[in-house]
Amino acid sequence: MDGALSKTLDNMWRGGALPVAGTEPQLYPSVAADAVAKLLTLCPRHAITPLIEADELAKKAGMARIWIKDERARMGLGSFKALGAAYCIASAAADALKDKIGASQVWETALHGKTYATASAGNHGLSVAAGARLFGAEAVIYLSRAVPEAFAQRLRDKGARVVRAGGDYEASMAAAAADADENGWTLLSDSSWPGYSAPAIAVMEGYLQLAAESVAQIDGVPTHIFLQAGVGGLAAAVAAYARQVWGNAPQIIVVEPDAAPALIESIRSGELQDTQGPVSSMGRLDCKTPSMVALNGLARDADVFATISEEEAAAGVRTLAEYGYATTPSGGAGLAALLAGRVKDLGPDARVLAILSEGPEDG
């Protein structure tokens, strides 16, 4: 293949599983959306985000409909990530207060004395910081040197302690894991690897709220779903829920930066791959190693994997802004792949669901 199609890969594992290496069982994303919704009703900042019917954008793209799930105001954090780590921390607080559910005044101290540590390339760190602060815990967020100082300050404003470590996300995660082990902190990553999976599964479970809201809001079954991915947690959660509700009807396309093709290369090889590449402007998606659990889920549920260039992402963001959907290269990557023609079988009857995962203020 050449041109745009050279950047796509049909998923040969679709409906099945990657080859199992070793004796550890394969783990998959949860689809227990009802439990997520029940817990989120306890959060005063929780509100359903809109599903936008993007008629003019659909006309430009030459298709019947485009629905955009707009996460730019989610729980005041400006990103879908508010549903991940903050939900996971809220679950821990609920467990700590399971015999005191009527005593709402103790929520703010439910996790006093506990410290959460993580690495972040962006909004996951904000979610950890916000969740920890809400329930009386401490947060220590590890950032690589590539993450802008303005974002570090946003984390400090949420009450987190920021530690700079390494030149990329993977190096900062290694530092977070080492310090968490040494200090007895809880490591709360949005990724997973052999020996570390339960927290990441809980984080992905939080993202089911976004998927369940979309299903309730939409007035038809999409023919295509475009999902941007870093380590793959959001994409895997939405794909798993979409398959549960709509079966095989939608074609699910997973989109990554050219600079961080971790999922597409893992699918190509049939096993989890560490990849290399330059720093991407799609910073929240610039993850060179996929989540083990997300990879398992997407190998089963996704139809196509695709990558987009820095130029295609920038062009997509410009177009989205023209139509009133301001976002970042990370937040609009799925739609940018759609606009770039990454999938060639989209015709005039196509009905596309995509996610605007963060607002432009997140940089």
Rosetta blueprint (number, residue, H / E / L):
1 M L
2 D L
3 G H
4 A H
5 L H
6 S H
7 K H
8 T E
9 L E
10 D E
11 N L
12 M L
13 W L
14 R L
15 G L
16 G L
17 A L
18 L L
19 P L
20 V L
21 A L
22 G L
23 T L
24 E L
25 P L
26 Q L
27 L L
28 Y L
29 P L
30 S L
31 V L
32 A L
33 A H
34 D H
35 A H
36 V H
37 A H
38 K H
39 L H
40 L H
41 T L
42 L L
43 C L
44 P L
45 R L
46 H L
47 A L
48 I L
49 T L
50 P L
51 L E
52 I E
53 E E
54 A L
55 D H
56 E H
57 L H
58 A H
59 K H
60 K H
61 A H
62 G L
63 M L
64 A L
65 R E
66 I E
67 W E
68 I E
69 K E
70 D E
71 E L
72 R L
73 A L
74 R H
75 M H
76 G H
77 L L
78 G L
79 S E
80 F H
81 K H
82 A H
83 L H
84 G L
85 A H
86 A H
87 Y H
88 C H
89 I H
90 A H
91 S H
92 A H
93 A H
94 A H
95 D H
96 A H
97 L L
98 K L
99 D L
100 K L
101 I L
102 G L
103 A L
104 S H
105 Q H
106 V H
107 W H
108 E H
109 T H
110 A L
111 L L
112 H L
113 G L
114 K L
115 T E
116 Y E
117 A E
118 T E
119 A E
120 S L
121 A L
122 G L
123 N H
124 H H
125 G H
126 L H
127 S H
128 V H
129 A H
130 A H
131 G H
132 A H
133 R H
134 L H
135 F L
136 G L
137 A L
138 E E
139 A E
140 V E
141 I E
142 Y E
143 L E
144 S L
145 R L
146 A L
147 V L
148 P L
149 E H
150 A H
151 F H
152 A H
153 Q H
154 R H
155 L H
156 R H
157 D H
158 K L
159 G L
160 A L
161 R E
162 V E
163 V E
164 R E
165 A L
166 G L
167 G L
168 D L
169 Y H
170 E H
171 A H
172 S H
173 M H
174 A H
175 A H
176 A H
177 A H
178 A H
179 D H
180 A H
181 D H
182 E H
183 N H
184 G L
185 W L
186 T E
187 L E
188 L L
189 S L
190 D L
191 S L
192 S L
193 W E
194 P L
195 G L
196 Y E
197 S L
198 A H
199 P H
200 A H
201 I H
202 A H
203 V H
204 M H
205 E H
206 G H
207 Y H
208 L H
209 Q H
210 L H
211 A H
212 A H
213 E H
214 S H
215 V H
216 A H
217 Q H
218 I L
219 D L
220 G L
221 V L
222 P L
223 T L
224 H E
225 I E
226 F E
227 L E
228 Q E
229 A L
230 G L
231 V L
232 G L
233 G H
234 L H
235 A H
236 A H
237 A H
238 V H
239 A H
240 A H
241 Y H
242 A H
243 R H
244 Q H
245 V H
246 W H
247 G L
248 N L
249 A L
250 P L
251 Q E
252 I E
253 I E
254 V E
255 V E
256 E E
257 P E
258 D L
259 A L
260 A L
261 P L
262 A H
263 L H
264 I H
265 E H
266 S H
267 I H
268 R H
269 S H
270 G L
271 E L
272 L L
273 Q L
274 D L
275 T L
276 Q L
277 G L
278 P L
279 V L
280 S L
281 S L
282 M L
283 G H
284 R H
285 L H
286 D L
287 C L
288 K L
289 T L
290 P L
291 S L
292 M H
293 V H
294 A H
295 L H
296 N H
297 G H
298 L H
299 A H
300 R H
301 D H
302 A L
303 D L
304 V E
305 F E
306 A E
307 T E
308 I E
309 S L
310 E H
311 E H
312 E H
313 A H
314 A H
315 A H
316 G H
317 V H
318 R H
319 T H
320 L H
321 A H
322 E H
323 Y L
324 G L
325 Y L
326 A L
327 T L
328 T L
329 P L
330 S L
331 G L
332 G L
333 A H
334 G H
335 L H
336 A H
337 A H
338 L H
339 L H
340 A L
341 G L
342 R L
343 V L
344 K L
345 D L
346 L L
347 G L
348 P L
349 D L
350 A L
351 R E
352 V E
353 L E
354 A E
355 I E
356 L E
357 S L
358 E E
359 G L
360 P H
361 E H
362 D H
363 G L
